[in-house]
Amino acid sequence: MLEQLVYESDRVRLSRNATKTKVMTNVYKTPITVNGTKIEYVNEYTYLGQIVSPNDLTTKEINNQSTVSMEKTSVPKRNCQKPTSTTLS
């Protein structure tokens, strides 16, 4: 199946970043090589902000979502200066 993916990608000129390509499985880990590059196995990864894993990572996912939420809602610190008076005419 992976060979077909590589073939079709090459056929339509899609490139793959071999250093970012990873594999996750919940069964046997057999060595996988694509164009001479060994593909790394991982136990989890983040996809669209969600942790994906065959293991129960509920606590880790909750902590991850909390961190992401805090980063998105935090107010950036600004250089606080005393407001200057403005005269309207």
N, C-alpha and C positions, 0 to 999 in steps of 0.2 A: 504494500500500500504506500509506503514512504517513497519507494522508487517511482511510483506513478505520480505522486505529488511533485517530486523533483523534475520528472520528465515534463509534466504539463506546465509547471512554472517556467522552466527554461524555454518551452515552446512559445509561450506568449510573452517572453522577455521579462518575467518577474524575478527579482533577485531575492535571495535569502541572506540574512545576516547569521552566519554560522555560529558566531559567539553568543548570539541571543537565542538561538534555537535550543529548546530544552524538551525533555520528555518526562511525563509522569505516568505511573502505572500503579495499579493495586495488585498486580500479580508479579510474575517473574521479570527480572531485569536482564535482558540480553543485550550485548553490545550492539550499538547501532552506529554505522558510519555512513556519512553522506559526502560524496565527492572527496573522500580521504580525510574528512573531519569527523572525529568521534563526537557524538551527541551526548550531552550530560543528562543524567537522570536527576530529578528534583522530587522532594517529598511534598512540596506545596508551592504555589505561586499566586500572585495577585493579578486578577483579570478584571478590568473595569472597576477597580476599587474594592473588589471582593476577594477574600482569601479562598483559594480552591485547594482542597486536599482530601484524600481518602480517609483521613483521620478526623475525629471530632475536635475541631478547633474553635468551639463556640466562644470561649473566654478570650482567645487571641483575636477573633473577629470582632468581638464587642470592643476590645481595647483599640483595635485598628480603626474602627468606625468612629470611636470617640475622638481619637487623635485627628482624624481627617476632618471631623465636624469642627473641632476647636480651631484648626488651621484656617478653615474657610470662613468662620464667623468672627475671628479675632480682629479687632480694630487696629490698624497699623499705628504705631507711635508717630506722632507728629512733633515737629519742633514748636513747642508752645511759646508763643510770644504775646506780649501784652497788646491788646487791640488798640489800634490808633483811632483817634476821633476823626469823624468825617463830617464835613459841613455841607449841607444841602442848600442850593440856592434856588 
